[in-house]
Amino acid sequence: MAVPKRKMSRSNTRHRRAQWKAAVPQLTPCPCPRKEMVVPHRACAHCGLYKGRQVAERP
């Protein structure tokens, strides 16, 4: 197993960790008349449509 030879400085550690950022999820409008915004490649939570067909029960 790889083991570091030297301790990584606080500056380098923080510089590396500063690159980890959360990204806002991309949203697309659902094809139903309400045009509710949904995450791509997921069934709509409101109507249960995915790629124009019914895949889930309507709540």
DSSP file (Angstrom, degrees, kcal/mol; ACC not computed):
  #  RESIDUE AA STRUCTURE BP1 BP2  ACC     N-H-->O    O-->H-N    N-H-->O    O-->H-N    TCO  KAPPA ALPHA  PHI   PSI    X-CA   Y-CA   Z-CA
    1    1 A M              0   0    0      0, 0.0     2,-0.3     0, 0.0     0, 0.0   0.000 360.0 360.0 360.0 141.1    0.0    0.0    0.0
    2    2 A A        -     0   0    0      1,-0.0     0, 0.0     0, 0.0     0, 0.0  -0.512 360.0-174.2 -73.6 133.2    1.3    3.5   -0.8
    3    3 A V        -     0   0    0     -2,-0.3     2,-0.1     0, 0.0    -1,-0.0  -0.996  28.4-112.7-129.0 131.9    2.3    5.5    2.2
    4    4 A P        -     0   0    0      0, 0.0     3,-0.1     0, 0.0     4,-0.0  -0.362  15.9-151.4 -64.1 140.5    3.4    9.2    2.0
    5    5 A K  S    S+     0   0    0      1,-0.1     2,-0.3    -2,-0.1     0, 0.0   0.812  78.9  32.4 -80.5 -31.3    7.0    9.8    2.9
    6    6 A R  S    S-     0   0    0      0, 0.0     2,-0.2     0, 0.0    -1,-0.1  -0.911  90.5-100.9-127.1 153.2    6.5   13.3    4.2
    7    7 A K        -     0   0    0     -2,-0.3     2,-0.4     1,-0.1    -2,-0.0  -0.516  39.8-121.3 -69.2 135.4    3.7   15.0    6.1
    8    8 A M        -     0   0    0     -2,-0.2    -1,-0.1     1,-0.1     5,-0.0  -0.655  31.5-116.5 -79.5 131.9    1.6   17.2    3.8
    9    9 A S     >  -     0   0    0     -2,-0.4     4,-2.4     1,-0.1     5,-0.2  -0.199  17.6-115.4 -66.7 158.9    1.6   20.8    4.9
   10   10 A R  H  > S+     0   0    0      1,-0.2     4,-2.8     2,-0.2     5,-0.2   0.882 116.0  54.7 -59.8 -40.1   -1.6   22.6    6.0
   11   11 A S  H  > S+     0   0    0      1,-0.2     4,-2.3     2,-0.2    -1,-0.2   0.933 110.5  43.9 -61.8 -47.2   -1.4   24.9    3.1
   12   12 A N  H  > S+     0   0    0      2,-0.2     4,-2.2     1,-0.2    -1,-0.2   0.894 113.7  51.3 -65.9 -39.7   -1.2   22.1    0.5
   13   13 A T  H  X S+     0   0    0     -4,-2.4     4,-2.4     1,-0.2    -2,-0.2   0.941 113.7  43.7 -62.0 -47.8   -4.0   20.2    2.2
   14   14 A R  H  X S+     0   0    0     -4,-2.8     4,-1.6     1,-0.2    -2,-0.2   0.855 110.9  55.0 -68.3 -35.0   -6.3   23.2    2.3
   15   15 A H  H  < S+     0   0    0     -4,-2.3     4,-0.4    -5,-0.2    -1,-0.2   0.910 111.3  45.0 -63.9 -41.2   -5.4   24.1   -1.3
   16   16 A R  H >< S+     0   0    0     -4,-2.2     3,-1.3     1,-0.2     4,-0.2   0.923 113.2  49.5 -67.4 -44.9   -6.4   20.6   -2.5
   17   17 A R  H >< S+     0   0    0     -4,-2.4     3,-1.3     1,-0.3    -1,-0.2   0.745  97.4  70.0 -67.9 -23.5   -9.6   20.6   -0.4
   18   18 A A  T 3< S+     0   0    0     -4,-1.6    -1,-0.3     1,-0.3    -2,-0.2   0.699  89.0  64.3 -68.1 -17.6  -10.6   24.0   -1.8
   19   19 A Q  T <  S+     0   0    0     -3,-1.3     2,-0.9    -4,-0.4    -1,-0.3   0.646  77.7  95.8 -80.8 -14.2  -11.2   22.4   -5.2
   20   20 A W    <   +     0   0    0     -3,-1.3     2,-0.4    -4,-0.2    -1,-0.0  -0.683  55.4 164.4 -80.1 108.0  -14.1   20.2   -3.9
   21   21 A K        -     0   0    0     -2,-0.9     2,-0.3     0, 0.0    -2,-0.0  -0.951  38.3-120.1-127.7 145.5  -17.2   22.2   -4.7
   22   22 A A        -     0   0    0     -2,-0.4     2,-0.4     1,-0.0    -2,-0.0  -0.641  28.8-144.6 -80.3 139.7  -20.9   21.2   -4.8
   23   23 A A        -     0   0    0     -2,-0.3     3,-0.0     3,-0.0    -1,-0.0  -0.847  16.8-115.2-107.2 143.0  -22.5   21.7   -8.2
   24   24 A V        -     0   0    0     -2,-0.4     2,-0.1     1,-0.1     0, 0.0  -0.599  40.6-111.6 -72.1 129.9  -26.1   22.8   -8.8
   25   25 A P        -     0   0    0      0, 0.0     2,-0.3     0, 0.0    -1,-0.1  -0.378  28.8-115.6 -66.5 141.1  -28.0   19.9  -10.4
   26   26 A Q        -     0   0    0     -2,-0.1     2,-0.4    14,-0.0    -3,-0.0  -0.572  33.7-158.9 -74.6 136.4  -29.1   20.5  -14.0
   27   27 A L        -     0   0    0     -2,-0.3    12,-0.2    12,-0.2    10,-0.1  -0.920   9.9-169.8-120.6 145.4  -32.9   20.6  -14.4
   28   28 A T  E     -A   38   0A   0     10,-2.9    10,-3.0    -2,-0.4     2,-0.2  -0.947  32.5-100.5-128.5 151.6  -35.1   20.1  -17.4
   29   29 A P  E     -A   37   0A   0      0, 0.0     8,-0.2     0, 0.0     7,-0.1  -0.485  36.9-118.0 -73.3 140.9  -38.8   20.7  -17.9
   30   30 A C        -     0   0    0      6,-2.3     5,-0.2    -2,-0.2    20,-0.0  -0.466  19.5-123.7 -71.5 147.3  -41.1   17.7  -17.7
   31   31 A P  S    S+     0   0    0      0, 0.0    -1,-0.1     0, 0.0    19,-0.0   0.590  82.4 101.9 -71.3  -7.7  -43.0   16.9  -21.0
   32   32 A C  S >  S-     0   0    0      4,-0.1     3,-1.4     1,-0.1    -2,-0.0  -0.245  93.5-100.3 -70.2 165.7  -46.3   17.1  -19.1
   33   33 A P  T 3  S+     0   0    0      0, 0.0    -1,-0.1     0, 0.0    -3,-0.0   0.771 120.5  61.4 -60.0 -26.8  -48.5   20.2  -19.3
   34   34 A R  T 3  S-     0   0    0      1,-0.0    -2,-0.0     2,-0.0    -4,-0.0   0.741  91.2-148.3 -72.7 -21.4  -47.3   21.5  -15.9
   35   35 A K    <   -     0   0    0     -3,-1.4     2,-0.1    -5,-0.2    -1,-0.0   0.879  24.9-175.6  54.4  42.9  -43.6   21.7  -17.2
   36   36 A E        -     0   0    0     -7,-0.1    -6,-2.3     1,-0.1     2,-0.4  -0.446  29.1-109.9 -69.3 142.2  -42.3   20.9  -13.7
   37   37 A M  E     +A   29   0A   0     -8,-0.2     2,-0.3    -2,-0.1    -1,-0.1  -0.604  45.4 173.1 -79.4 128.6  -38.5   21.0  -13.5
   38   38 A V  E     -A   28   0A   0    -10,-3.0   -10,-2.9    -2,-0.4     6,-0.1  -0.913  38.4 -98.7-132.6 158.3  -36.9   17.5  -13.0
   39   39 A V    >   -     0   0    0     -2,-0.3     3,-0.9   -12,-0.2   -12,-0.2  -0.585  54.0-100.5 -72.7 136.4  -33.4   16.1  -12.9
   40   40 A P  T 3  S+     0   0    0      0, 0.0    -1,-0.1     0, 0.0     3,-0.1  -0.213 104.2  23.3 -59.0 150.4  -32.5   14.5  -16.3
   41   41 A H  T 3  S+     0   0    0      1,-0.2     2,-0.3    -3,-0.1    -2,-0.0   0.751 103.6 103.9  64.0  28.8  -32.8   10.7  -16.6
   42   42 A R  S <  S-     0   0    0     -3,-0.9    -1,-0.2     7,-0.1     2,-0.1  -0.976  77.4-106.8-133.6 149.1  -35.3   10.5  -13.7
   43   43 A A        -     0   0    0     -2,-0.3     7,-0.2     7,-0.1     2,-0.2  -0.477  45.4 -99.4 -71.3 146.1  -39.0   10.0  -13.8
   44   44 A C     >  -     0   0    0      5,-2.3     4,-1.6     1,-0.2    -1,-0.1  -0.488  23.5-146.7 -67.6 131.6  -41.1   13.1  -12.9
   45   45 A A  T  4 S+     0   0    0     -2,-0.2    -1,-0.2     1,-0.2    -2,-0.0   0.770  95.2  48.9 -70.5 -25.9  -42.2   13.0   -9.3
   46   46 A H  T  4 S+     0   0    0     12,-0.1    -1,-0.2     1,-0.1    -2,-0.0   0.951 130.6   9.7 -80.5 -51.9  -45.5   14.8  -10.2
   47   47 A C  T  4 S-     0   0    0     11,-0.1    -2,-0.2     2,-0.1     9,-0.2   0.617  90.0-124.2-109.4 -15.3  -46.8   12.8  -13.2
   48   48 A G     <  +     0   0    0     -4,-1.6     7,-2.6     1,-0.3     8,-1.3   0.667  57.3 148.1  80.5  16.3  -44.5    9.7  -13.3
   49   49 A L  E     +B   54   0B   0      5,-0.2    -5,-2.3     6,-0.2     2,-0.3  -0.630  22.7 178.4 -86.7 143.3  -43.5   10.3  -17.0
   50   50 A Y  E >  S-B   53   0B   0      3,-2.5     3,-1.5    -2,-0.3    -7,-0.1  -0.941  75.3 -13.1-143.0 122.2  -40.0    9.3  -18.3
   51   51 A K  T 3  S-     0   0    0     -2,-0.3     3,-0.1     1,-0.3    -8,-0.0   0.854 129.9 -54.0  53.5  38.6  -39.1    9.9  -22.0
   52   52 A G  T 3  S+     0   0    0      1,-0.2     2,-0.3   -20,-0.0    -1,-0.3   0.500 118.6  97.6  81.3   4.3  -42.8   10.5  -22.7
   53   53 A R  E <  S-B   50   0B   0     -3,-1.5    -3,-2.5    -5,-0.0     2,-0.6  -0.921  79.2-104.5-127.1 155.9  -44.2    7.3  -21.3
   54   54 A Q  E     +B   49   0B   0     -2,-0.3    -5,-0.2    -5,-0.2    -6,-0.1  -0.635  47.0 154.1 -78.5 117.7  -45.8    6.4  -18.0
   55   55 A V        +     0   0    0     -7,-2.6     2,-0.3    -2,-0.6    -1,-0.2   0.530  59.4  42.4-120.0 -13.1  -43.4    4.5  -15.8
   56   56 A A  S    S-     0   0    0     -8,-1.3    -1,-0.2    -9,-0.2     2,-0.1  -0.946  86.7 -97.9-135.3 155.5  -44.6    5.2  -12.2
   57   57 A E        -     0   0    0     -2,-0.3    -2,-0.0     1,-0.1    -9,-0.0  -0.411  41.4-113.8 -67.9 144.4  -47.9    5.5  -10.5
   58   58 A R              0   0    0      1,-0.1   -11,-0.1    -2,-0.1   -12,-0.1  -0.643 360.0 360.0 -78.1 135.6  -49.3    9.0  -10.1
   59   59 A P              0   0    0      0, 0.0    -1,-0.1     0, 0.0   -12,-0.1   0.504 360.0 360.0 -69.9 360.0  -49.4   10.0   -6.4
